[in-house]
Amino acid sequence: MNRRPFIQSILTTMATLPLTRFQRLTEHFQQDDHLMPVIFIGHGSPMNGIEINDFSTSWAALGKTIPQPKAVLCVSAHWLTKGTAVTAMETPRTIHDFGGFPKALFDVQYPVPGDPELARETIQTIRKTSVAEDHDWGLDHGTWTVVRHMYPDADIPVLQLSIDYHQPPEWHYQLGQELAALRRKGVLIIGSGNMVHNLGMVAWDKLNEPAFGFDWALEMDTIFKDRISSADHQALIHYRDLNKAATLAIPTPDHYYPLLYTLGATMSAEKPRFFNDRAVGGSLTMTSVQFG
């Protein structure tokens, strides 16, 4: 068979297809039915780990509605390192990395298994930097307060990937792009932080006022959602150029970087679904987003 006329005939046929049919064909190649979702979750107060409220109820619903993962890999705002590491122990400990909360919160244990084999596979998947096996950290509250609502039976392995706090925003986004390969292997990737997170400006007297947010916090939350919806990832990487209020919304990037990992791990055809879209205490937002 002469390949050149054959290929030419395919190209000619595609050129004559109506635009909508051509888009369907291209979408077929862009989407993968076997991809696990990737989710950014605004985790907020550690008390959400034991309280039954709108936020924790939505996390529980996620665990019931998305496909059951083989494992969870979480990038939490609360594990900041020099260099990158992944938990590689058989049984990660539950870390109570906070103070001033009720004893009931410190009593919580989330005895999920780890997955040393997946840790090694994660290390092999990441080529941007060397990744160390960690046997000391465990699961901090950015992970367990959320995941224990999603998977209360503690029967799904959970790993954490640390955030190299010495690297710039684009570096974290690119590392997220490499993590995307794990989605095809049944791994649920979660970024856990907060899009708007300024503890120094929290209105403590308004914590119980529903959805109270300062004007600048609500403005930045809207800008973030607009850029996410339009897949303008470069603008989100260079977030300080978005608006003057960005320095108030993100005085330090620890809670923002998990969003960049999430965005890096998305596919171009995936559309965002926002949930828990509320402000808390004026200067925090719980806004979360799921892809896939």
Buried (B, 14 or more C-beta within 10 A) or exposed (E): EEEEEEEEEEEEEEEEEEEEEEEEEEEEEEEEEEBBBBBBBBBBBBBBBBBEEEBBEBBBEBBEEBEEBBBBBBBBBBBBBEEBBBBBBEEBBBBBEBEEBEEEBEEBEBEBBBBBEBBBBBBEBBEEBEBBBBBEBBBBBBBBBBBBBBBEEBEBBBBBBBBBBEBEBBBBBBBBBBBBBBBEBBBBBBBBBBBBBBEEBBBEEBEEEEEBBBEBBBBBBEBBBEBBEEBEBEBBBEBEEBBEBBEBBBBBBBBBBBBBBBBBBBBEBBEBEEBBBBBBBBBBBBBBBBBB
